[in-house]
Amino acid sequence: MPPIEAVVLDLGNVLVFHDDPILFQRMSAWGGADPVSIRARMLKLWDAINRGTLAGNELRRTICEVAGSHTVMEEEAFVELWNCHFRVHAEMLPILDKLLERTKVLLLTNVNELHWRYVRPLLPHLDLFHALVVSYDEKMAKPDSQIFELAIKRAGIPADRIAYFDDVQTFVDVASSLGITGRLFTDAPSFRRQLAELGIAI
């Protein structure tokens, strides 16, 4: 196998945790709908949200309806609720410090604008990444092969010299189908071991 010259990382549940049940509980407490029904309806909306086709005031109105309310929440309160479920994966930060010294690091994430605005300042490491491939900004989202191809292009090296880490197996499989070395992310210690197996000792 050719040496790995770039590592591409997912954002959610890799660099930051997103505890969706917390979000759904908060939505339920505000609007009254059952968290189970909220989850079911949100599953149908995430793709449009991540592509940026459902955004702005229309996103706010839609999320309020999903929560069970016909009243649209004030913008400031909505932004706080919409981002209530994030926390930085602190165990990854020292690994990132060393990884950035060893190789190119890129981000490839499905994320909407409001989540990105909230999370971005929490991760100053992103300033040092070689490239950030953000779904809403590109108007495409995983599992589209095009967004993976864009990440390959921005890495500036052949696919077989890139390793990709994601907590969703479907996305790992798409990356692998394009010649990228795909690995399922589970936790920070396993990530460190996976890097070592790929010749990147951290």
C-alpha positions in Angstrom: 0.0 0.0 0.0 1.4 3.5 -0.8 2.2 5.6 2.2 -0.6 7.8 3.6 0.1 11.4 2.9 -3.2 12.9 4.0 -5.8 12.1 6.7 -9.4 13.2 6.2 -11.6 13.5 9.3 -15.3 13.6 9.8 -16.6 16.2 12.3 -19.6 14.8 14.2 -18.7 12.1 16.8 -15.1 12.4 15.7 -14.0 15.9 16.6 -17.2 17.0 18.4 -19.9 14.8 19.9 -23.5 15.6 18.9 -25.9 14.0 21.3 -29.1 14.0 19.2 -31.4 12.7 22.0 -30.6 15.9 23.9 -31.6 18.0 21.0 -34.8 16.0 20.5 -35.6 16.2 24.2 -35.1 20.0 24.1 -37.3 20.3 21.0 -40.0 18.2 22.7 -39.9 20.3 25.9 -40.4 23.4 23.8 -42.9 22.3 21.3 -44.6 19.3 22.9 -44.1 16.6 20.2 -42.8 13.2 21.3 -39.0 12.8 21.0 -39.5 9.6 19.0 -41.7 11.3 16.4 -39.3 14.2 16.3 -36.4 11.9 15.6 -38.4 10.2 12.8 -39.3 13.5 11.1 -35.7 14.8 11.5 -34.3 11.8 9.7 -36.2 12.9 6.6 -34.9 16.4 6.9 -31.2 16.0 7.6 -30.1 15.6 4.0 -31.7 18.9 2.9 -30.4 20.6 6.1 -26.8 19.4 5.4 -27.0 20.4 1.8 -28.1 23.9 2.8 -31.3 23.7 0.8 -33.3 24.0 4.0 -31.8 26.9 5.9 -32.4 30.3 7.4 -35.9 31.3 8.5 -37.4 28.3 6.6 -35.2 25.9 8.7 -36.2 27.7 11.9 -39.9 27.5 11.0 -39.6 23.8 10.0 -37.8 22.8 13.1 -40.4 24.5 15.3 -43.2 22.6 13.5 -41.3 19.3 13.9 -41.1 20.2 17.7 -44.8 20.4 17.7 -45.4 24.2 17.7 -46.9 26.5 15.1 -45.2 29.4 16.8 -41.8 30.3 15.4 -39.1 30.6 18.1 -37.2 33.8 18.3 -33.9 33.5 16.4 -31.5 33.8 19.4 -33.4 31.2 21.4 -33.6 28.9 18.4 -29.8 29.1 17.8 -29.2 28.2 21.4 -31.6 25.2 21.2 -30.3 24.1 17.8 -26.7 23.9 19.2 -27.5 22.5 22.6 -26.2 19.0 22.0 -22.5 19.6 21.0 -19.4 19.1 23.0 -15.8 18.9 21.9 -14.1 15.5 21.9 -11.3 16.6 24.1 -9.4 13.3 23.9 -8.8 14.0 20.2 -7.1 17.4 20.6 -3.7 16.2 21.7 -3.8 13.6 18.9 -4.6 16.3 16.4 -1.7 18.4 17.7 0.7 15.6 16.7 -1.1 14.5 13.6 -0.9 18.0 12.1 2.9 17.9 12.5 3.1 14.6 10.6 0.8 14.9 7.6 -1.9 16.9 5.7 -5.2 16.9 7.6 -8.5 17.7 6.0 -12.1 17.9 7.2 -15.0 16.4 5.3 -18.3 16.9 7.1 -22.1 17.0 6.6 -23.1 20.1 8.6 -25.5 23.0 8.3 -24.5 26.6 8.6 -25.8 27.2 12.1 -24.1 24.2 13.5 -20.9 25.1 11.7 -21.0 28.7 13.0 -21.3 27.3 16.6 -18.7 24.5 16.3 -16.1 26.2 14.3 -14.8 28.5 17.0 -14.6 25.6 19.5 -12.0 23.9 17.3 -9.0 26.3 16.6 -7.1 23.3 15.3 -9.2 23.6 12.1 -7.2 26.8 11.3 -4.3 24.4 10.6 -6.2 21.9 8.4 -5.1 21.7 4.8 -8.7 22.0 3.6 -12.3 22.1 5.0 -14.9 20.4 2.9 -18.2 21.5 4.4 -21.5 20.1 3.0 -23.8 23.1 3.2 -21.1 25.3 1.6 -20.6 22.9 -1.3 -24.3 22.2 -1.7 -23.5 18.4 -1.7 -23.4 15.9 1.1 -22.2 12.4 2.0 -22.8 9.8 0.8 -22.5 11.6 -2.6 -19.3 10.4 -4.3 -18.8 13.9 -5.6 -18.1 15.4 -2.2 -15.4 12.7 -1.6 -14.0 13.4 -5.0 -13.8 17.1 -4.0 -11.9 16.1 -0.9 -9.4 14.1 -3.0 -9.0 17.1 -5.3 -8.3 19.5 -2.4 -5.9 17.0 -0.8 -3.9 17.3 -4.1 -2.7 13.7 -4.0 -4.0 10.3 -5.3 -6.8 8.7 -3.5 -4.7 5.7 -2.5 -2.5 8.0 -0.4 -5.4 9.3 1.6 -7.0 7.8 4.8 -10.5 8.7 5.8 -12.1 8.3 9.2 -15.9 8.5 9.9 -18.2 7.1 12.5 -20.7 6.1 9.8 -19.9 2.8 8.0 -21.8 3.8 4.8 -19.6 6.9 4.3 -16.5 4.8 5.0 -17.6 2.4 2.3 -18.1 5.2 -0.3 -14.6 6.5 0.4 -13.2 3.0 0.1 -14.9 2.6 -3.3 -13.0 5.6 -4.6 -9.6 4.1 -3.6 -9.3 6.0 -0.3 -8.2 3.9 2.7 -11.4 4.1 4.8 -11.6 3.4 8.5 -14.5 3.4 10.9 -13.9 5.8 13.8 -15.0 4.5 17.2 -12.9 6.3 19.8 -9.6 8.2 20.3 -7.5 5.2 21.5 -8.6 3.1 18.5 -8.0 6.1 16.2 -4.4 6.3 17.4 -3.9 2.5 16.8 -5.4 2.8 13.3 -3.0 5.6 12.5 -0.1 3.5 13.6 -1.3 0.6 11.4 -1.2 3.1 8.5 2.3 4.1 9.3 1.5 7.3 11.2 2.7 6.8 14.8 1.3 9.4 17.2 
